[in-house]
Amino acid sequence: MNVKDKVCVVTGGASGIGLGLCTRFAKEGAHVVLSDLRQEACEREAGPIGAFPVAADVGREQDVEHLVEATVDRFGRIDLFVSNAGIGIDGGIDMPTDKWEKIIAVNLMSEVFAAKYAIPHMLEQGSGYLLNVASAAGLLVIPDTVSYTVTKHAAIGFTEWLA
């Protein structure tokens, strides 16, 4: 995909794969929205690459809604929304409910929220892409982390449904 002059939102953008995507998109001439949990981390990493920093806890629907609105307010559109943010929590079936809720919110519901709020803008503008990052855990079973395996399987199922 040619991202020159495209508006690209990346969650989990302040480190790892997300920062790598932001950096590459910026080098290729995209308007990058770098999102992560903390505004200071967003600003620190966005500055050197000329990205627009927007903090969001992607496990919270209102934060994803704000991220989409802030992007559209600033750039008028979203061409690519990369749901990259994700967490891993080790444990088995006895893992506490609050940890299940957290990983489901971040690894699955964040992608649901992105679709819910970004797709209407994409349909209105007549184009756009969602890129949902999963892992091999979405296709295989990782014995030490049932919640990661389950949420990544669900994320792939949701993405296939969207397609």
N, CA, C and O of each residue as an XYZ file, in Angstrom:
652
protein
N       0.830     -1.176      0.000
C       0.000      0.000      0.000
C       0.877      1.241      0.000
O       1.810      1.350      0.795
N       0.584      2.152     -0.869
C       1.282      3.426     -0.911
C       0.638      4.348      0.124
O      -0.543      4.676      0.009
N       1.401      4.769      1.133
C       0.836      5.583      2.205
C       1.164      7.069      2.065
O       0.806      7.861      2.936
N       1.833      7.455      0.995
C       2.163      8.875      0.803
C       0.878      9.695      0.824
O      -0.077      9.414      0.099
N       0.884     10.712      1.671
C      -0.254     11.632      1.850
C      -1.491     10.971      2.446
O      -2.555     11.589      2.472
N      -1.385      9.745      2.921
C      -2.503      9.053      3.573
C      -2.464      9.329      5.069
O      -1.404      9.609      5.628
N      -3.620      9.250      5.712
C      -3.722      9.423      7.160
C      -3.734      8.037      7.793
O      -4.655      7.249      7.578
N      -2.700      7.754      8.576
C      -2.510      6.436      9.172
C      -2.500      6.542     10.695
O      -1.662      7.239     11.268
N      -3.422      5.857     11.338
C      -3.504      5.801     12.799
C      -2.894      4.480     13.243
O      -3.206      3.427     12.687
N      -2.023      4.537     14.247
C      -1.400      3.317     14.771
C      -1.534      3.308     16.282
O      -1.030      4.205     16.958
N      -2.217      2.289     16.824
C      -2.287      2.135     18.279
C      -1.077      1.327     18.746
O      -0.500      0.548     17.987
N      -0.713      1.525     19.989
C       0.511      0.888     20.485
C       1.711      1.458     19.754
O       2.699      0.759     19.528
N       1.624      2.733     19.385
C       2.609      3.355     18.507
C       3.860      3.878     19.167
O       4.766      4.327     18.465
N       3.955      3.844     20.478
C       5.114      4.421     21.150
C       6.271      3.441     21.345
O       7.316      3.819     21.875
N       6.098      2.184     20.921
C       7.183      1.212     21.075
C       6.980      0.038     20.122
O       5.917     -0.121     19.521
N       8.004     -0.765     20.001
C       7.929     -2.025     19.269
C       7.438     -1.916     17.839
O       7.816     -1.004     17.104
N       6.590     -2.860     17.456
C       6.047     -2.919     16.102
C       5.299     -1.636     15.764
O       5.416     -1.128     14.649
N       4.535     -1.110     16.709
C       3.781      0.112     16.463
C       4.671      1.288     16.115
O       4.386      2.022     15.169
N       5.744      1.477     16.868
C       6.674      2.563     16.577
C       7.360      2.334     15.243
O       7.594      3.278     14.488
N       7.683      1.081     14.953
C       8.279      0.761     13.652
C       7.346      1.123     12.503
O       7.783      1.671     11.492
N       6.054      0.815     12.661
C       5.077      1.177     11.628
C       4.958      2.686     11.491
O       4.957      3.213     10.378
N       4.858      3.382     12.617
C       4.756      4.846     12.577
C       5.957      5.467     11.864
O       5.805      6.341     11.011
N       7.138      5.003     12.224
C       8.372      5.532     11.633
C       8.407      5.284     10.131
O       8.749      6.179      9.358
N       8.057      4.086      9.723
C       8.057      3.747      8.295
C       7.019      4.558      7.526
O       7.308      5.095      6.457
N       5.814      4.643      8.074
C       4.761      5.418      7.413
C       5.180      6.876      7.274
O       4.964      7.483      6.225
N       5.776      7.444      8.318
C       6.220      8.843      8.260
C       7.293      9.024      7.189
O       7.263      9.999      6.438
N       8.239      8.090      7.117
C       9.295      8.170      6.096
C       8.729      8.101      4.684
O       9.294      8.660      3.744
N       7.600      7.402      4.551
C       6.976      7.260      3.237
C       5.997      8.397      2.929
O       5.310      8.364      1.908
N       5.931      9.401      3.810
C       5.136     10.579      3.532
C       3.703     10.559      4.022
O       2.882     11.354      3.564
N       3.390      9.666      4.941
C       2.033      9.608      5.505
C       1.869     10.660      6.594
O       2.847     11.141      7.166
N       0.625     11.005      6.867
C       0.255     11.792      8.035
C      -0.028     10.761      9.123
O      -1.036     10.057      9.066
N       0.849     10.672     10.103
C       0.785      9.603     11.096
C       0.175     10.103     12.400
O       0.539     11.159     12.916
N      -0.757      9.317     12.914
C      -1.314      9.542     14.245
C      -0.765      8.427     15.126
O      -1.125      7.260     14.973
N       0.113      8.805     16.051
C       0.758      7.848     16.941
C      -0.016      7.827     18.245
O      -0.086      8.837     18.946
N      -0.598      6.682     18.573
C      -1.396      6.549     19.786
C      -0.814      5.485     20.697
O      -0.347      4.438     20.246
N      -0.851      5.775     21.980
C      -0.422      4.830     22.998
C      -1.094      5.241     24.308
O      -1.853      6.209     24.337
N      -0.824      4.523     25.371
C      -1.500      4.761     26.648
C      -1.247      6.144     27.237
O      -2.180      6.784     27.721
N      -0.019      6.610     27.205
C       0.339      7.851     27.894
C       0.720      8.950     26.908
O       1.492      8.735     25.973
N       0.158     10.130     27.144
C       0.400     11.252     26.247
C       1.885     11.602     26.168
O       2.388     11.924     25.091
N       2.586     11.541     27.296
C       4.008     11.892     27.268
C       4.809     10.932     26.395
O       5.730     11.363     25.701
N       4.484      9.654     26.412
C       5.161      8.682     25.541
C       4.809      8.953     24.081
O       5.664      8.861     23.201
N       3.554      9.286     23.834
C       3.127      9.619     22.464
C       3.911     10.815     21.948
O       4.441     10.785     20.837
N       3.983     11.862     22.750
C       4.686     13.079     22.334
C       6.171     12.834     22.128
O       6.753     13.333     21.164
N       6.796     12.065     23.028
C       8.226     11.774     22.934
C       8.565     11.065     21.630
O       9.550     11.401     20.973
N       7.742     10.075     21.252
C       8.035      9.298     20.050
C       7.506      9.958     18.771
O       8.062      9.757     17.692
N       6.439     10.739     18.894
C       5.852     11.389     17.723
C       6.711     12.549     17.230
O       6.819     12.776     16.024
N       7.316     13.275     18.149
C       8.095     14.459     17.789
C       9.137     14.227     16.717
O       9.124     14.924     15.702
N      10.044     13.273     16.899
C      11.115     13.086     15.921
C      10.642     12.657     14.529
O      11.355     12.858     13.546
N       9.456     12.075     14.441
C       8.987     11.614     13.121
C       7.872     12.502     12.563
O       7.342     12.238     11.484
N       7.523     13.549     13.304
C       6.494     14.464     12.826
C       5.080     13.918     12.885
O       4.223     14.327     12.102
N       4.828     13.000     13.805
C       3.498     12.400     13.941
C       2.631     13.233     14.881
O       3.137     14.049     15.651
N       1.339     13.018     14.808
C       0.357     13.655     15.677
C       0.105     12.717     16.856
O      -0.407     11.616     16.651
N       0.450     13.117     18.095
C       0.312     12.226     19.255
C      -1.077     12.303     19.889
O      -1.568     13.391     20.187
N      -1.707     11.143     20.094
C      -3.013     11.097     20.754
C      -3.015      9.905     21.718
O      -2.957      8.753     21.287
N      -3.082     10.184     23.004
C      -3.123      9.107     23.995
C      -4.495      8.437     23.986
O      -5.522      9.100     23.840
N      -4.496      7.121     24.144
C      -5.744      6.369     24.224
C      -5.492      5.035     24.906
O      -4.514      4.347     24.614
N      -6.382      4.684     25.812
C      -6.423      3.325     26.348
C      -7.405      2.599     25.440
O      -8.617      2.751     25.598
N      -6.909      1.821     24.502
C      -7.762      1.224     23.473
C      -8.747      0.204     24.015
O      -9.648     -0.224     23.294
N      -8.594     -0.191     25.260
C      -9.566     -1.076     25.894
C     -10.794     -0.335     26.385
O     -11.737     -0.953     26.880
N     -10.793      0.980     26.252
C     -11.928      1.822     26.656
C     -12.574      2.404     25.403
O     -11.928      3.126     24.643
N     -13.834      2.092     25.192
C     -14.535      2.522     23.986
C     -14.442      4.031     23.771
O     -14.179      4.477     22.655
N     -14.651      4.818     24.820
C     -14.641      6.262     24.652
C     -13.275      6.781     24.230
O     -13.198      7.803     23.548
N     -12.200      6.112     24.614
C     -10.860      6.526     24.180
C     -10.660      6.278     22.688
O     -10.063      7.102     21.996
N     -11.152      5.155     22.194
C     -11.030      4.874     20.751
C     -11.916      5.835     19.964
O     -11.516      6.329     18.910
N     -13.102      6.096     20.470
C     -13.973      7.078     19.816
C     -13.269      8.441     19.738
O     -13.308      9.100     18.699
N     -12.629      8.860     20.831
C     -11.893     10.127     20.842
C     -10.727     10.097     19.860
O     -10.485     11.086     19.168
N     -10.011      9.001     19.787
C      -8.887      8.869     18.864
C      -9.352      9.063     17.425
O      -8.718      9.790     16.660
N     -10.448      8.420     17.056
C     -10.992      8.572     15.701
C     -11.434     10.018     15.478
O     -11.116     10.604     14.444
N     -12.158     10.597     16.431
C     -12.636     11.972     16.287
C     -11.481     12.962     16.186
O     -11.525     13.879     15.365
N     -10.445     12.788     17.015
C      -9.290     13.685     16.977
C      -8.581     13.608     15.625
O      -8.117     14.617     15.096
N      -8.506     12.398     15.080
C      -7.872     12.220     13.770
C      -8.678     12.893     12.674
O      -8.125     13.622     11.850
N      -9.969     12.657     12.661
C     -10.837     13.252     11.635
C     -10.873     14.771     11.783
O     -10.871     15.491     10.785
N     -10.906     15.258     13.018
C     -10.882     16.709     13.236
C      -9.601     17.329     12.692
O      -9.627     18.415     12.113
N      -8.489     16.641     12.880
C      -7.180     17.179     12.457
C      -6.944     17.026     10.961
O      -6.464     17.956     10.312
N      -7.278     15.850     10.402
C      -6.913     15.544      9.015
C      -8.098     15.407      8.062
O      -7.911     15.392      6.845
N      -9.301     15.309      8.592
C     -10.480     15.207      7.747
C     -10.817     13.807      7.278
O     -11.835     13.609      6.616
N      -9.980     12.830      7.607
C     -10.221     11.460      7.149
C      -9.297     10.486      7.881
O      -8.378     10.887      8.596
N      -9.568      9.196      7.682
C      -8.672      8.122      8.115
C      -8.554      7.167      6.936
O      -9.552      6.616      6.470
N      -7.333      6.977      6.459
C      -7.112      6.055      5.344
C      -6.715      4.663      5.811
O      -7.033      3.669      5.158
N      -6.024      4.593      6.935
C      -5.562      3.314      7.480
C      -5.607      3.402      8.997
O      -5.023      4.311      9.589
N      -6.297      2.461      9.623
C      -6.324      2.369     11.080
C      -5.688      1.040     11.450
O      -6.230     -0.022     11.147
N      -4.535      1.103     12.107
C      -3.807     -0.097     12.507
C      -4.059     -0.363     13.987
O      -3.568      0.370     14.846
N      -4.820     -1.405     14.283
C      -5.051     -1.829     15.672
C      -3.900     -2.742     16.054
O      -3.967     -3.962     15.898
N      -2.850     -2.124     16.555
C      -1.623     -2.839     16.875
C      -1.467     -3.090     18.375
O      -0.822     -4.062     18.768
N      -2.039     -2.243     19.208
C      -1.854     -2.382     20.657
C      -2.322     -3.758     21.121
O      -3.355     -4.261     20.679
N      -1.559     -4.342     21.998
C      -1.922     -5.646     22.540
C      -1.133     -5.918     23.808
O      -0.062     -5.352     24.028
N      -1.682     -6.793     24.635
C      -0.996     -7.179     25.866
C      -1.022     -8.690     26.003
O      -1.859     -9.369     25.409
N      -0.102     -9.197     26.787
C      -0.076    -10.619     27.120
C      -0.146    -10.777     28.626
O       0.527    -10.060     29.366
N      -0.953    -11.706     29.070
C      -1.046    -12.017     30.495
C      -0.940    -13.532     30.619
O      -1.805    -14.267     30.142
N       0.129    -13.988     31.266
C       0.308    -15.427     31.445
C      -0.688    -15.963     32.457
O      -1.092    -15.262     33.386
N      -1.076    -17.213     32.264
C      -1.950    -17.856     33.228
C      -2.874    -18.857     32.580
O      -3.025    -18.914     31.359
N      -3.479    -19.631     33.429
C      -4.405    -20.658     32.974
C      -5.839    -20.291     33.296
O      -6.168    -19.117     33.462
N      -6.672    -21.281     33.380
C      -8.099    -21.096     33.575
C      -8.421    -20.424     34.919
O      -9.495    -19.847     35.088
N      -7.491    -20.503     35.861
C      -7.712    -19.895     37.168
C      -7.325    -18.412     37.224
O      -7.331    -17.813     38.299
N      -6.995    -17.830     36.099
C      -6.633    -16.421     36.052
C      -7.803    -15.572     36.564
O      -8.954    -15.848     36.225
N      -7.528    -14.554     37.366
C      -8.604    -13.721     37.913
C      -9.432    -13.032     36.820
O      -8.918    -12.687     35.756
N     -10.692    -12.845     37.104
C     -11.634    -12.260     36.150
C     -11.188    -10.889     35.672
O     -11.341    -10.580     34.490
N     -10.641    -10.055     36.552
C     -10.226     -8.722     36.135
C      -9.125     -8.771     35.086
O      -9.057     -7.897     34.222
N      -8.266     -9.775     35.148
C      -7.222     -9.911     34.126
C      -7.819    -10.385     32.801
O      -7.386     -9.945     31.736
N      -8.805    -11.274     32.858
C      -9.523    -11.682     31.637
C     -10.173    -10.459     30.987
O     -10.058    -10.251     29.779
N     -10.851     -9.659     31.799
C     -11.542     -8.487     31.260
C     -10.565     -7.516     30.615
O     -10.866     -6.939     29.570
N      -9.402     -7.329     31.222
C      -8.392     -6.404     30.694
C      -7.863     -6.881     29.342
O      -7.808     -6.098     28.393
N      -7.476     -8.146     29.241
C      -6.895     -8.633     27.993
C      -7.943     -8.719     26.883
O      -7.627     -8.489     25.716
N      -9.174     -9.045     27.234
C     -10.245     -9.050     26.226
C     -10.474     -7.632     25.715
O     -10.661     -7.429     24.515
N     -10.460     -6.658     26.608
C     -10.667     -5.261     26.210
C      -9.574     -4.786     25.261
O      -9.864     -4.173     24.233
N      -8.330     -5.066     25.598
C      -7.215     -4.555     24.794
C      -7.019     -5.356     23.509
O      -6.851     -4.766     22.442
N      -7.038     -6.664     23.587
C      -6.699     -7.492     22.423
C      -7.857     -7.737     21.465
O      -7.628     -8.043     20.295
N      -9.077     -7.610     21.929
C     -10.234     -7.860     21.064
C     -11.134     -6.641     20.925
O     -11.380     -6.171     19.814
N     -11.618     -6.136     22.034
C     -12.589     -5.046     21.953
C     -12.010     -3.794     21.330
O     -12.749     -3.019     20.722
N     -10.721     -3.570     21.460
C     -10.103     -2.409     20.806
C     -10.311     -2.457     19.297
O     -10.507     -1.421     18.662
N     -10.269     -3.649     18.726
C     -10.486     -3.802     17.287
C     -11.955     -3.607     16.932
O     -12.274     -3.058     15.877
N     -12.842     -4.052     17.805
C     -14.276     -3.826     17.617
C     -14.558     -2.326     17.661
O     -15.276     -1.801     16.810
N     -13.988     -1.635     18.658
C     -14.208     -0.195     18.784
C     -13.645      0.559     17.577
O     -14.279      1.487     17.075
N     -12.469      0.169     17.114
C     -11.878      0.832     15.939
C     -12.799      0.678     14.741
O     -13.045      1.645     14.021
N     -13.311     -0.520     14.520
C     -14.226     -0.747     13.400
C     -15.497      0.073     13.576
O     -15.971      0.698     12.627
N     -16.046      0.073     14.774
C     -17.295      0.788     15.052
C     -17.182      2.277     14.741
O     -18.120      2.872     14.210
N     -16.041      2.881     15.068
C     -15.906      4.326     14.909
C     -15.180      4.747     13.635
O     -15.446      5.836     13.127
N     -14.286      3.939     13.104
C     -13.554      4.332     11.892
C     -14.310      3.979     10.612
O     -14.278      4.746      9.650
N     -14.983      2.841     10.585
C     -15.648      2.410      9.353
C     -16.665      3.425      8.844
O     -16.698      3.660      7.636
N     -17.494      4.039      9.678
C     -18.425      5.029      9.124
C     -17.721      6.160      8.356
O     -18.219      6.608      7.323
N     -16.574      6.616      8.854
C     -15.808      7.645      8.143
C     -15.250      7.101      6.824
O     -15.258      7.787      5.802
N     -14.776      5.881      6.866
C     -14.226      5.266      5.657
C     -15.307      5.069      4.605
O     -15.071      5.297      3.418
N     -16.484      4.649      5.032
C     -17.588      4.484      4.082
C     -17.989      5.829      3.486
O     -18.264      5.925      2.290
N     -18.022      6.865      4.319
C     -18.385      8.191      3.842
C     -17.373      8.725      2.831
O     -17.751      9.372      1.855
N     -16.092      8.455      3.063
C     -15.063      8.944      2.149
C     -14.848      7.998      0.964
O     -14.146      8.344      0.014
N     -15.444      6.818      1.020
C     -15.359      5.879     -0.096
C     -14.119      5.013     -0.125
O     -13.862      4.334     -1.120
N     -13.338      5.024      0.958
C     -12.131      4.191      1.000
C     -11.624      4.124      2.434
O     -12.053      4.882      3.303
N     -10.703      3.200      2.655
C     -10.066      3.058      3.957
C      -9.793      1.604      4.275
O     -10.419      0.691      3.736
N      -8.845      1.423      5.164
C      -8.423      0.077      5.545
C      -8.305     -0.034      7.051
O      -7.868      0.897      7.727
N      -8.701     -1.188      7.565
C      -8.417     -1.572      8.936
C      -7.353     -2.664      8.877
O      -7.471     -3.612      8.102
N      -6.330     -2.527      9.690
C      -5.304     -3.555      9.801
C      -5.278     -3.992     11.253
O      -4.841     -3.244     12.127
N      -5.748     -5.207     11.509
C      -5.794     -5.752     12.861
C      -4.611     -6.691     13.061
O      -4.505     -7.727     12.404
N      -3.738     -6.318     13.968
C      -2.542     -7.112     14.236
C      -2.901     -8.230     15.205
O      -3.479     -7.981     16.263
N      -2.561     -9.444     14.847
C      -2.785    -10.603     15.721
C      -1.418    -11.229     16.011
O      -0.448    -10.512     16.254
N      -1.340    -12.516     15.987
C      -0.071    -13.225     16.158
C      -0.325    -14.685     15.829
O      -1.454    -15.096     15.564
N       0.745    -15.453     15.852
C       0.593    -16.890     15.638
C      -0.316    -17.501     16.696
O      -0.897    -18.565     16.479
N      -0.441    -16.836     17.835
C      -1.316    -17.329     18.902
C      -2.775    -17.330     18.474
O      -3.601    -17.992     19.102
N      -3.099    -16.609     17.431
C      -4.455    -16.620     16.911
C      -4.749    -17.833     16.054
O      -5.902    -18.095     15.711
N      -3.715    -18.570     15.711
C      -3.863    -19.769     14.884
C      -3.446    -21.032     15.624
O      -3.857    -22.136     15.266
N      -2.633    -20.864     16.654
C      -2.097    -21.980     17.425
C      -2.510    -21.829     18.882
O      -3.162    -20.850     19.248
N      -2.142    -22.773     19.695
C      -2.400    -22.689     21.134
C      -1.078    -22.461     21.847
O      -0.116    -23.206     21.656
N      -1.043    -21.417     22.673
C       0.129    -21.122     23.489
C      -0.185    -21.646     24.898
O      -1.015    -21.056     25.589
N       0.451    -22.732     25.339
C       0.067    -23.391     26.590
C       0.131    -22.521     27.843
O      -0.675    -22.706     28.755
N       1.066    -21.583     27.908
C       1.259    -20.818     29.144
C       0.324    -19.613     29.284
O       0.339    -18.943     30.316
N      -0.476    -19.334     28.276
C      -1.289    -18.133     28.322
C      -2.610    -18.315     27.588
O      -2.750    -17.945     26.423
N      -3.565    -18.887     28.288
C      -4.859    -19.158     27.684
C      -5.539    -17.866     27.225
O      -6.161    -17.849     26.163
N      -5.434    -16.796     27.996
C      -6.142    -15.558     27.647
C      -5.587    -14.924     26.379
O      -6.352    -14.398     25.571
N      -4.287    -14.962     26.192
C      -3.686    -14.411     24.975
C      -4.134    -15.228     23.768
O      -4.527    -14.669     22.745
N      -4.074    -16.535     23.889
C      -4.503    -17.419     22.807
C      -5.964    -17.164     22.445
O      -6.296    -17.013     21.270
N      -6.817    -17.116     23.431
C      -8.244    -16.929     23.197
C      -8.526    -15.580     22.548
O      -9.303    -15.503     21.596
N      -7.900    -14.506     23.054
C      -8.181    -13.181     22.495
C      -7.637    -13.030     21.084
O      -8.246    -12.348     20.260
N      -6.517    -13.645     20.793
C      -5.978    -13.544     19.434
C      -6.792    -14.402     18.456
O      -6.961    -14.015     17.299
N      -7.292    -15.548     18.895
C      -8.218    -16.322     18.053
C      -9.468    -15.488     17.761
O      -9.932    -15.433     16.622
N     -10.003    -14.847     18.786
C     -11.199    -14.025     18.616
C     -10.934    -12.845     17.689
O     -11.784    -12.504     16.867
N      -9.769    -12.220     17.812
C      -9.423    -11.082     16.951
C      -9.373    -11.507     15.479
O      -9.834    -10.779     14.600
N      -8.819    -12.672     15.225
C      -8.782    -13.171     13.848
C     -10.193    -13.474     13.355
O     -10.531    -13.155     12.215
N     -11.011    -14.079     14.191
C     -12.403    -14.350     13.818
C     -13.152    -13.069     13.511
O     -13.906    -13.013     12.540
N     -12.958    -12.038     14.321
C     -13.628    -10.764     14.082
C     -13.156    -10.140     12.767
O     -13.960     -9.618     11.994
N     -11.871    -10.197     12.529
C     -11.316     -9.636     11.293
C     -11.841    -10.368     10.066
O     -12.162     -9.742      9.056
N     -11.929    -11.692     10.150
C     -12.480    -12.456      9.023
C     -13.949    -12.126      8.819
O     -14.411    -12.051      7.680
N     -14.690    -11.926      9.902
C     -16.086    -11.533      9.775
C     -16.206    -10.180      9.075
O     -17.040    -10.000      8.188
N     -15.353     -9.223      9.489
C     -15.375     -7.901      8.854
C     -15.096     -7.999      7.358
O     -15.749     -7.342      6.548
N     -14.120     -8.826      7.006
C     -13.749     -8.959      5.586
C     -14.917     -9.521      4.787
O     -14.804     -9.707      3.576
